[in-house]
Amino acid sequence: MAQRLGTPGLVIFGLVLVQPIAPVPLFGLASNMTKGHATLALVCAMIAMSLTAISYGRMAAAHPTGGSAYTYAARELHPRIGFLAGWAMGLDYLLIPVISALYASLTLTKLFPWLPVPLALVCFIASLTAINLAGQQVYFKANVVLLVLMLGAVIVFFAATFLFVSQTRGWNVFIAPSSFYNPSTFDSVSLWRGTALVALTYLGFDGVTTLADEARDAAVNVPRATILVVLITGVLGSLQVHFAHVAWPAFATFPAPETAFLDVAMRVGGRFVLGLISVTLIVASAGTFLSAQAGASRLLLAMGKDGALPKRPFAIYSGRRGVPSVNVILVGVLAGVGAVALRFEQAAELVNFGALVAFVAVNAAAVKRTFVRRQVWATTLGTLALGFCCAIAAGLSPAARVIGVAWLSLGAAFTFCSTRGQGALPCRYPQ
């Protein structure tokens, strides 16, 4: 029997899924959008997403089983709402591997120009799917290696930046008030827009709750790990953004905002640090693919067990290796198809839609549960988290909202056909 995961194992899973270097691609865009206050925006987003993590933790303690947003919304609100939340989260988890595969394959072909993009895609997806199929222990060891490599690159960046800034401007600039807040450029509207953007840094923390079936003492370890993932990501991310901003304070002078962090890496450490960060981004993509594929396969397993999806093949589980093998392979195949059919920008926007719908559903479930039990403080926190997620969702592009609503409509049509319009799913949950 596979060994159960404790808090450290769950935290490692979540950190690899979220990525310790998650703010890197957003640094330049967030700096421009907030007029140099990207660090402050990241801290604000950490506080807001921590509220949603608390809702997830509350639901995980009440319902310590796999399925995450799907299970929580189904049991607290209505099975049909739960299905739609799971359907939306499925879009999130199915497209995160697509984004990872696309980014990694394109980066690989830049490092190795002779490597065709299709071949890079196939090799990347096939090798990581094989790791997930090998079982929980192999997958967990791979996650540890990936996390150590990413944290090592972050430490090297911190050291190189500290040395560069200390020699050019003095170390005390790191703690100068102007490095966090500049009254001459501060604008509350710009800060809010930037906060909504960098909140995407934390997407994926909810993946911890999909492993409740494989966690030891899930009612305690899953909530604890979920909140820790958000806090650790926020602290590490804020430090990275702060160091990068101090090294390149003139935020409006980036050659290209999308690759601004790489320009900073080149400035502070030359080609060595630039190459290290580039390779780390590929490693991070591999880690995200592994965790997202594992999370998606467990989500399909939970929906298959409950009858929301056909039990065969979705409820098939390999007890010896501790993995839903059919679901893992299916997610790998879909990742390959999606990587061919979608552009990176399209996939990223749809990931945001799916995640935010799931966040809204979980926060609503937490509000309903705490309100019925007259837990005023908990209800207030859940309501704040719900409002924040709705505000971010309203800021998504029209195309993302249209395609996302179409995906939800497809899920609603599926439930109608599967129940022949009787208005109830096969699964039933106690309130």
Buried (B, 14 or more C-beta within 10 A) or exposed (E): EBEBBBBEBBBBBBBBBBBBBBBBBBBBBBBBBBBBBBBBBBBBBBEBBBBBBBBBBBBBBBBBBBBBBBBBBBBBBBBBBBBBBBBBBBBBBBBBBBBBBBBBBBBBBEEEEEBEBEEBBBBBBEEBBEBBBBBBEBBBEBBEEBBEBBBEBBEBBBBBBBEBBEEEBEEEBBEEEEBBEBEEBBEEEBBBBBBBBBBBBBBBBBBBBBBBBBBBEBBBBBBBBBBBBBBBBBEBBBBBBBBBBBBBBEBEEBEEBEBBBBBBBBBBBEEEBBBBBBBBBBBBBBBBBBBBBBBBBBBBBBBBBBBBBEEEBBBEBBEEBBBBBBBBBBBBEBBBEBBEEBEEEBBBBBBBBBBBBBBBBBBBBBBBBBBEEEBEEBBEBBBBBBBBBBBBBEBBEEEBBEBBEEBBEEBBEBBEEBBEEEEEBEBEBEE
